[in-house]
């Protein structure tokens, strides 16, 4: 029993007020009896504090120990003077004195301090902690996304520069630069066609090898490449006709003779449209001038017997009744002009490398030649002696060709083939054939810049969020720190007060209050 005063009293923080009421330390109806105290606190807080030091101490919530500190500070100032009967002369100090006495009445200060502890531990401090955690997380997330946006901007800018570099433009004025590339396409094709004569040795090697294997002396491989080497990048029309065309040769190959129209007038003066004679046509093509069909040389057996003559009945009357129309027919604007552009003529003016059909033929032949040279390179590099010994009857040029020469030929073929199959060339050919593709390509390239603008807008939004998160943190963190200090101070004061009431036994308030 001598050590009973050393046994601690442990009280759960959220059960502190209930513990005080159960032991009759505070009145169960203490909250209803505090109306005068709350009204007086509201009144004194609306008054102007005469001392700056006291004014700095006033903060929410106002508890008993804070009121005692304020009253002590006022007592030590000129406002703490008293009259003969012990009352304060200054009304402001008298009100704080009254507040302290109301706190001490029926241990109201213990109930009020317990209520503040429970409110802070259970609600206010956790809420402020969550706000700080959300602000911190939002700031970290915004910083992370801001970094990602900067990386995306660098990526999009790099892609844009790569696309511009692939197309050979600077990218300052995309549309005009692409149009300039299209105008320069014929010169590009001429440059490629000038490289094709470098394939002569490769074509001769392939042709001699093929003639030997197939045993066809007059076999011609890759005819399109041979034609370009001989004649250059001529027009499709010239390639079809086989000679250089004059301006007169580009006219229509069929001459149409207008039908003979006969008109008469009847007795009333109206026009009668008679039947039209059939139009005649004569061929003007140069290649068909010397071709005639000898009908007299045909045998009688080739003639088809249609039997008896077909009777069509009465003669068909093609005449049209006269139409009496008074007034003039309005044919619209007399200045109307109609331009007729034949697609065949436009296609005929294209060069062999510009025309889709002929260009595809040339590319196919280049792939064919490249495949042959690749196979020969592999054979000669692996089985050079055995291959030569098996081809004893082949031409000397085939036997003496070494793997190094084949590699040089293959390099020349690959250079021409790559020039015709690059993405830039594909885009240029599509730009030439379609104006809408120019819009699509320019829009596709500018989409990278639009994405950069979008990322920059996102960066600005994240900057705003970061600023808001920092403002929230700077506003909430001091409040939370102040509440934690007040809670710890009240805990200490309540523990000491209860310890005095229980003859010095240690009192410990347990729970989340110790982990603040």
Secondary structure, 3 states (H helix, E strand, C coil): CCCHHHCCEEEEHHHHHHHHHHCCCCCCCCCHHHHHHHHHHHHHHHCCCCCHHHHHHCCCCCCHHHHHHHHHHHHCCHHHCECCCCCECCHHHHHHHHHHHHHHHHHHHHHHHHHHHHHHHHHHHHHHHHHHHHHHHHHHHHHHHHHHHHHHHHHHHHHHHHHHHHHCCCCCCHHHHHHHHHHCHHHHHHHHHHHHHHHHHHHHHHHHHHHHHHCCCCCCCCHHHHHHHHHCCCEHHHHHHCCCCCHHHHCCCEEEECCCCCEEECCCCCEEECCCCCCEEEECCHHHCCCCCCHHHCCHHHCCCCCCCCCCCCCCCCCCCCCCCCCCCCCCCCCCCCCCCCHHHHHHHCECCCCHHHHHHHHHHHHHHHHHHHHHHHHHHHHHHHHHHHCCCCCHHHHHCCHHHHHHHHHHHHHHHHHHHCHHHHHHHHHHHCHHHHHHHHHHHHHHHHHHHHHHHHHHHHHHHHHHHHHHHHHHHHHHHHHHHHHHHHHHHHHHHHHHHCCCCCEEEECHHHHC
